[in-house]
Amino acid sequence: MLKVILGHSDDPDTQGAIAEVLERCVSDLSNYPCILPKAGLLFAAIDFDHALILKEICQVFPGIDLIGCTTDGEISSILGFQQDSVTLMLFCSDTVDIYAGIGYGAKENPLAAAQQAVEQATEKCNTPAKLCVTIPASYLADGSTTNGELILQGLKSALGSHVPILGGAAGDQFRFQTTYQFFGNKVLTDALPILIFSGDILLSYGTGCGWTPIGRKSLVTKSQGTVVDEIDGVSALKFYQRYLGDRQPTAENPLAVYEENSDRYYMRVPNTCSPTGSINFLGSVPEKATIQMTDFNRDEVLSAVKTSLQTALENYPGIEPDAILLFSCCCRRWLLGTRAKEEYQIIKTELAKEIPICGFYTYGEFSPLEPQGSTYYHQETFVTLLLGTK
């Protein structure tokens, strides 16, 4: 059994918002007097008093395994898409183990932080891990950033490659200054919180981006980490200029980076250009990787939401899920503008019945590209995660 309880408030006052969220959760739980929440996910806008929110939650649900983060927008089946709100999803089960872990120093030593988080969570599990949900730091107070790919590498190393890792990096409403992570009653800034699911849990997932690859496939001939110097033997900027002319590379035209020997790809967003023609991306682009320029169309980007959900539904191993988690990129929200709310509306329209939904707009997404496949660090991608026991 997995019972999921949800609260969501757009009250701008912190006390009012968390009171509304908890009132909704407690009221719904009163219909199930024999169960208590084991774990929770909290997503909150950047300007709230997060310490107060965590204090109130932990007073009502002492001992709960709670993680969360600040966002670039919040989503739930109560209020849909919001940008200045608080949403809380609580998990109750007598057959699923759900435990939280935290790793510190995610920027300087992401591998150690991942190991620390996984050890803390899994030491309480009675059965092997089946899923890891992670919502790590991205931007730190000193202006630096964590490395999503190294964080993912650390989690894979600690969990084993067979455990799917899904989630998204914390946001701060497009300010790119400081993101916060939550663990129990703690508000953190350089941390790696995770939830480990084990036991009688069923799950599936799907991804979609909607950018259309254009032109011919090309080869990254010189790169190091996030900096791409050459593509097909010419500067990365010159490669872009073949398509964009004098326009600077932006999030509208990311690169599709292909998995080896497949048609599956993940996205990399150009960030800054150097005088030498190199481009710094918001994620690493491996040397010798096959890439392709992409083009942006809002209708197709929104259509990818349906693709993400349908892929997850088609691969769900049970009858019907008990909860849905959504992770969408902040660049999607920015580029979609007033149409960003349509992402949730599409999900709602495609579902045959009411299912609790919770999620947020991220600074980078984590998900496999295919069932039982390796997990990747994504950008400009919409990720759907289905959870249940039946």
C-alpha positions as CSV (number, residue, x, y, z in Angstrom):
1,M,0.0,0.0,0.0
2,L,1.2,3.5,-0.8
3,K,-1.0,6.4,0.2
4,V,0.1,9.9,-0.9
5,I,-1.1,13.1,0.7
6,L,-0.7,16.5,-0.9
7,G,-0.9,20.2,0.3
8,H,-0.3,23.4,-1.7
9,S,-0.7,27.1,-0.9
10,D,0.0,30.3,-2.8
11,D,-0.4,32.5,0.3
12,P,2.5,34.9,0.2
13,D,2.8,34.9,4.0
14,T,5.0,32.1,5.2
15,Q,2.9,31.3,8.3
16,G,-0.3,31.4,6.3
17,A,1.1,29.2,3.5
18,I,2.4,26.4,5.7
19,A,-0.7,26.5,7.9
20,E,-2.9,26.0,4.8
21,V,-0.6,23.2,3.5
22,L,-0.6,21.3,6.8
23,E,-4.4,21.8,7.4
24,R,-5.0,20.2,4.0
25,C,-2.6,17.3,4.8
26,V,-3.9,16.7,8.3
27,S,-7.5,16.8,7.0
28,D,-6.8,14.2,4.3
29,L,-4.9,12.0,6.7
30,S,-7.9,12.0,9.1
31,N,-9.6,9.7,6.5
32,Y,-6.9,7.1,7.2
33,P,-6.5,7.1,11.0
34,C,-4.2,4.1,11.1
35,I,-1.4,5.5,8.8
36,L,1.2,8.2,9.3
37,P,3.5,9.7,6.7
38,K,7.0,8.1,6.5
39,A,8.6,10.7,4.2
40,G,7.9,13.9,2.4
41,L,9.0,16.2,-0.4
42,L,8.8,20.0,0.0
43,F,9.1,22.4,-2.9
44,A,9.0,26.1,-2.0
45,A,9.6,29.5,-3.7
46,I,12.8,31.3,-2.7
47,D,11.4,34.2,-0.7
48,F,9.6,32.2,2.1
49,D,11.0,31.7,5.6
50,H,12.1,28.1,5.0
51,A,13.2,27.5,8.5
52,L,9.8,28.3,9.8
53,I,8.1,26.0,7.2
54,L,10.4,23.1,8.2
55,K,9.8,23.7,11.9
56,E,6.0,23.6,11.4
57,I,6.1,20.4,9.4
58,C,8.4,18.7,11.9
59,Q,6.1,19.7,14.8
60,V,3.1,18.2,13.1
61,F,4.9,15.1,11.7
62,P,7.8,14.5,14.1
63,G,10.5,12.1,12.8
64,I,9.4,12.3,9.2
65,D,12.1,11.7,6.6
66,L,11.7,15.1,4.9
67,I,13.7,16.6,2.0
68,G,13.1,19.5,-0.3
69,C,14.4,22.5,-2.1
70,T,13.7,26.0,-3.4
71,T,12.5,26.1,-7.0
72,D,11.9,28.1,-10.2
73,G,8.2,27.3,-10.0
74,E,6.0,24.7,-8.2
75,I,3.4,22.2,-9.6
76,S,0.7,20.3,-7.9
77,S,-2.7,18.7,-8.7
78,I,-4.2,21.2,-6.2
79,L,-3.1,24.5,-7.7
80,G,-1.5,23.5,-11.0
81,F,1.5,25.7,-11.9
82,Q,2.5,28.4,-9.5
83,Q,5.6,30.6,-9.0
84,D,5.3,31.8,-5.4
85,S,4.0,28.9,-3.5
86,V,4.7,26.0,-1.1
87,T,3.8,22.4,-1.9
88,L,4.3,19.3,0.2
89,M,3.8,15.6,-0.8
90,L,3.7,13.1,2.0
91,F,4.2,9.3,1.5
92,C,2.5,6.7,3.7
93,S,3.1,3.0,3.4
94,D,3.3,-0.2,5.3
95,T,5.1,-2.1,2.4
96,V,7.5,0.5,1.0
97,D,10.6,1.8,2.8
98,I,11.3,5.5,2.2
99,Y,14.3,7.0,3.9
100,A,16.2,10.3,3.5
101,G,19.9,10.9,3.4
102,I,22.0,14.0,3.1
103,G,25.5,14.7,1.8
104,Y,27.4,17.9,2.6
105,G,29.9,19.8,0.4
106,A,28.3,18.9,-2.9
107,K,30.4,21.5,-4.8
108,E,33.9,20.7,-3.5
109,N,33.5,16.9,-3.2
110,P,30.3,15.7,-4.9
111,L,31.4,12.0,-4.9
112,A,31.9,12.0,-1.1
113,A,28.6,13.9,-0.6
114,A,26.8,11.3,-2.7
115,Q,28.3,8.4,-0.8
116,Q,27.4,10.1,2.5
117,A,23.8,10.6,1.5
118,V,23.3,7.1,0.1
119,E,24.9,5.4,3.2
120,Q,22.7,7.4,5.5
121,A,19.5,6.5,3.7
122,T,20.2,2.9,2.8
123,E,21.5,1.9,6.3
124,K,17.9,2.2,7.5
125,C,16.4,0.1,4.5
126,N,15.5,-3.5,5.0
127,T,15.5,-4.2,1.3
128,P,17.7,-3.1,-1.6
129,A,17.2,0.3,-3.1
130,K,14.9,0.5,-6.1
131,L,14.8,4.3,-6.7
132,C,16.7,7.4,-5.7
133,V,15.0,10.8,-5.9
134,T,17.5,13.7,-5.6
135,I,17.2,17.5,-5.4
136,P,20.7,18.8,-5.0
137,A,22.2,22.3,-4.7
138,S,23.0,24.2,-7.9
139,Y,23.9,27.9,-7.2
140,L,25.8,28.7,-4.0
141,A,26.0,32.0,-2.1
142,D,29.5,32.8,-3.5
143,G,28.2,32.7,-7.1
144,S,29.7,29.3,-7.8
145,T,27.8,26.2,-8.9
146,T,27.8,22.5,-8.2
147,N,28.4,19.9,-11.0
148,G,25.3,17.9,-11.7
149,E,27.2,15.3,-13.6
150,L,29.7,14.7,-10.9
151,I,26.8,14.5,-8.4
152,L,25.1,11.9,-10.6
153,Q,28.4,10.0,-11.0
154,G,28.7,9.8,-7.2
155,L,25.2,8.6,-6.8
156,K,25.7,5.9,-9.4
157,S,28.9,4.8,-7.8
158,A,27.2,4.5,-4.4
159,L,23.9,2.9,-5.5
160,G,25.0,0.9,-8.5
161,S,24.1,1.5,-12.1
162,H,20.9,-0.5,-11.8
163,V,19.1,2.0,-9.5
164,P,17.3,4.7,-11.4
165,I,18.0,8.3,-10.2
166,L,15.4,11.0,-10.8
167,G,14.9,14.5,-9.7
168,G,16.2,18.0,-10.4
169,A,18.6,20.6,-9.1
170,A,17.3,23.3,-6.8
171,G,16.3,26.7,-8.2
172,D,16.0,30.3,-7.0
173,Q,13.4,31.8,-9.4
174,F,15.8,32.6,-12.1
175,R,18.1,34.8,-9.9
176,F,21.1,32.3,-10.2
177,Q,22.4,33.5,-6.8
178,T,21.7,31.0,-3.9
179,T,19.5,27.8,-3.9
180,Y,18.5,26.1,-0.7
181,Q,18.0,22.5,0.2
182,F,16.0,21.0,3.1
183,F,16.6,18.0,5.3
184,G,14.4,17.5,8.3
185,N,14.4,20.9,10.0
186,K,17.6,22.1,8.4
187,V,18.0,24.7,5.6
188,L,21.2,24.1,3.7
189,T,23.0,25.7,0.7
190,D,25.6,23.2,-0.5
191,A,23.9,19.9,0.1
192,L,22.7,16.8,-1.7
193,P,19.4,15.5,-0.2
194,I,18.0,12.2,-1.4
195,L,15.0,9.9,-0.8
196,I,15.6,6.1,-1.3
197,F,12.6,4.0,-2.1
198,S,12.8,0.2,-1.5
199,G,10.4,-2.7,-0.8
200,D,7.0,-3.0,-2.6
201,I,7.4,0.0,-4.9
202,L,6.5,0.1,-8.6
203,L,7.8,2.9,-10.8
204,S,8.2,4.1,-14.3
205,Y,9.4,7.3,-15.9
206,G,9.5,9.1,-19.2
207,T,11.3,12.1,-20.7
208,G,10.6,14.6,-23.4
209,C,12.2,17.8,-24.7
210,G,10.6,18.9,-28.0
211,W,13.6,20.6,-29.6
212,T,14.0,19.4,-33.2
213,P,17.5,18.3,-34.4
214,I,18.3,20.1,-37.6
215,G,21.1,19.8,-40.1
216,R,23.6,17.0,-40.2
217,K,25.1,15.2,-37.2
218,S,28.5,16.5,-36.2
219,L,31.5,15.5,-34.1
220,V,32.9,17.4,-31.1
221,T,36.5,17.5,-32.1
222,K,37.8,19.4,-29.0
223,S,36.3,19.9,-25.6
224,Q,37.1,19.8,-22.0
225,G,34.3,19.5,-19.4
226,T,31.6,22.1,-20.2
227,V,33.8,24.1,-22.7
228,V,33.5,23.1,-26.3
229,D,36.3,24.5,-28.4
230,E,35.7,22.8,-31.8
231,I,33.0,21.0,-33.7
232,D,33.9,19.3,-37.0
233,G,37.3,21.0,-36.8
234,V,36.0,24.6,-36.6
235,S,35.3,26.7,-33.5
236,A,32.1,26.0,-31.6
237,L,31.0,29.6,-32.3
238,K,31.6,29.2,-36.0
239,F,29.6,26.0,-36.0
240,Y,26.7,27.9,-34.4
241,Q,27.0,30.8,-36.9
242,R,26.3,28.4,-39.7
243,Y,22.8,28.2,-38.4
244,L,22.3,31.4,-36.4
245,G,24.3,33.9,-38.5
246,D,25.3,36.8,-36.2
247,R,22.9,35.8,-33.4
248,Q,24.6,34.6,-30.2
249,P,23.9,31.0,-29.1
250,T,21.1,30.9,-26.5
251,A,18.8,28.4,-24.7
252,E,16.6,28.4,-27.8
253,N,19.2,26.4,-29.7
254,P,20.8,23.8,-27.4
255,L,22.9,20.9,-28.7
256,A,21.4,17.4,-28.8
257,V,24.2,15.1,-27.5
258,Y,23.7,11.5,-28.6
259,E,24.2,8.4,-26.6
260,E,26.8,6.1,-28.3
261,N,25.4,4.2,-31.2
262,S,21.8,5.3,-30.6
263,D,19.2,7.9,-31.7
264,R,18.6,8.9,-28.0
265,Y,20.0,12.2,-26.9
266,Y,20.2,14.6,-24.0
267,M,20.3,18.4,-24.2
268,R,23.2,20.9,-23.5
269,V,22.4,24.6,-23.3
270,P,25.0,27.2,-24.4
271,N,25.9,29.7,-21.8
272,T,28.8,32.0,-22.7
273,C,31.1,32.5,-25.6
274,S,34.8,33.3,-25.4
275,P,36.8,35.6,-27.8
276,T,38.5,32.5,-29.2
277,G,35.2,31.0,-30.3
278,S,34.8,28.4,-27.5
279,I,31.4,28.0,-25.9
280,N,30.8,27.2,-22.3
281,F,27.7,25.0,-21.8
282,L,25.6,24.4,-18.7
283,G,26.8,20.8,-18.7
284,S,29.7,18.8,-20.0
285,V,29.9,17.8,-23.7
286,P,32.3,14.9,-24.2
287,E,35.0,15.1,-26.8
288,K,34.2,12.8,-29.7
289,A,30.5,13.0,-28.9
290,T,28.0,13.1,-31.8
291,I,25.9,16.2,-31.6
292,Q,23.3,18.1,-33.6
293,M,22.0,21.6,-33.7
294,T,18.3,21.9,-32.5
295,D,15.5,24.3,-33.3
296,F,12.8,25.7,-30.9
297,N,9.1,25.5,-31.5
298,R,6.7,26.1,-28.5
299,D,4.0,23.7,-29.7
300,E,6.6,20.9,-30.1
301,V,8.1,21.7,-26.7
302,L,4.7,21.4,-25.1
303,S,3.9,18.2,-27.1
304,A,7.0,16.6,-25.5
305,V,5.2,16.8,-22.1
306,K,2.6,14.3,-23.5
307,T,5.5,12.1,-24.8
308,S,7.1,12.1,-21.3
309,L,3.8,11.1,-19.6
310,Q,2.8,8.5,-22.2
311,T,6.2,6.8,-22.0
312,A,5.9,6.6,-18.2
313,L,2.3,5.2,-18.4
314,E,3.2,2.7,-21.1
315,N,6.0,1.3,-19.0
316,Y,4.3,1.4,-15.6
317,P,4.5,-2.3,-14.4
318,G,1.2,-2.2,-12.3
319,I,-2.4,-1.3,-12.9
320,E,-2.3,2.4,-11.9
321,P,0.1,4.7,-10.1
322,D,-0.6,6.3,-6.7
323,A,1.5,9.4,-7.3
324,I,3.2,11.4,-10.1
325,L,6.3,13.5,-9.7
326,L,7.2,16.1,-12.3
327,F,10.6,17.8,-13.0
328,S,10.7,20.4,-15.7
329,C,13.6,22.8,-16.7
330,C,13.6,26.5,-15.8
331,C,14.6,27.2,-19.4
332,R,11.4,25.6,-20.6
333,R,9.4,27.8,-18.3
334,W,11.3,30.9,-19.5
335,L,11.0,30.1,-23.2
336,L,7.4,29.1,-22.9
337,G,6.5,32.3,-21.1
338,T,2.8,32.6,-20.4
339,R,2.3,29.1,-21.9
340,A,4.4,27.4,-19.2
341,K,1.2,26.6,-17.3
342,E,0.1,24.4,-20.2
343,E,2.7,21.8,-19.2
344,Y,0.7,20.8,-16.1
345,Q,-2.6,21.2,-18.0
346,I,-1.4,18.7,-20.6
347,I,-0.6,16.2,-17.8
348,K,-4.0,16.7,-16.2
349,T,-5.9,16.3,-19.5
350,E,-4.1,13.1,-20.5
351,L,-4.8,11.3,-17.2
352,A,-7.9,9.2,-17.0
353,K,-8.4,9.7,-13.2
354,E,-7.3,11.9,-10.3
355,I,-3.8,11.1,-9.2
356,P,-1.8,13.2,-6.7
357,I,0.8,15.2,-8.6
358,C,3.7,17.3,-7.3
359,G,6.8,18.8,-8.9
360,F,8.9,21.8,-9.6
361,Y,10.9,23.7,-12.2
362,T,14.6,22.8,-11.9
363,Y,18.1,24.0,-12.7
364,G,18.8,20.6,-14.4
365,E,17.0,17.3,-14.4
366,F,18.0,13.7,-13.7
367,S,16.5,10.7,-15.4
368,P,17.3,7.7,-17.6
369,L,16.6,8.1,-21.3
370,E,14.9,4.7,-21.5
371,P,13.5,2.0,-19.1
372,Q,16.4,0.2,-17.3
373,G,18.8,2.6,-19.0
374,S,21.6,4.7,-17.5
375,T,20.6,7.9,-15.8
376,Y,21.7,11.2,-17.4
377,Y,21.9,14.8,-16.3
378,H,19.5,16.7,-18.6
379,Q,18.6,20.3,-19.5
380,E,15.5,21.7,-21.1
381,T,13.8,18.3,-20.4
382,F,10.4,17.4,-18.9
383,V,10.6,14.3,-16.7
384,T,7.6,12.3,-15.4
385,L,8.0,9.8,-12.6
386,L,5.1,7.4,-11.6
387,L,5.0,5.7,-8.2
388,G,2.7,3.1,-6.8
389,T,2.2,-0.4,-5.3
390,K,-0.6,-1.7,-7.4
